[in-house]
Amino acid sequence: MAQQIAVSGIEGKLEVNEDGELIYAKSGLETEVLTADEAIRRWPAAASDIRRALKILD
């Protein structure tokens, strides 16, 4: 089950899926798969939330 990560100031949503992939959905038609490092560089304020969501999968 995917876990949504709250990131203030972004349009769309960021989730981590069961495989540890970070999925950024800008809209229903536009999505990106990011590594943890890419997501943290893009949204540094959410770094601890991203790491926490990935740790839960372990």
C-alpha positions in Angstrom: 0.0 0.0 0.0 1.3 3.4 -0.9 2.0 5.9 1.8 1.5 9.6 1.0 4.1 12.1 2.2 3.0 15.5 3.1 5.0 18.2 1.3 3.9 21.8 1.7 4.0 24.0 -1.3 3.8 21.4 -4.0 1.1 20.9 -6.6 0.1 17.3 -6.6 1.1 14.5 -4.2 4.2 12.5 -3.3 3.9 8.9 -2.3 6.2 6.0 -1.5 5.0 2.6 -2.8 5.7 -0.9 -1.5 8.8 -1.2 -3.7 10.4 1.9 -2.2 9.8 4.1 -5.2 8.8 7.7 -4.7 6.0 8.7 -7.0 5.2 12.3 -7.6 1.8 12.8 -9.3 1.4 16.3 -10.6 -2.0 15.4 -12.1 -3.9 12.3 -13.1 -1.9 12.2 -16.3 1.6 13.4 -15.2 3.7 11.3 -12.8 7.4 11.0 -12.1 9.3 8.2 -10.4 12.1 9.6 -8.2 14.9 8.2 -6.1 15.0 9.3 -2.5 18.0 11.6 -3.2 16.1 13.2 -6.1 13.1 13.9 -4.0 15.1 15.3 -1.1 17.0 17.6 -3.5 13.7 18.8 -4.9 11.9 19.2 -1.5 14.6 19.5 1.2 12.0 20.6 3.8 10.4 17.1 3.5 13.7 15.1 3.8 12.8 13.7 7.3 9.3 12.7 6.1 10.7 11.0 3.0 13.3 9.1 5.1 10.7 8.1 7.7 8.3 6.8 5.0 11.1 4.7 3.4 12.2 3.4 6.9 8.7 2.1 7.5 9.1 -0.2 4.5 12.2 -1.9 6.0 
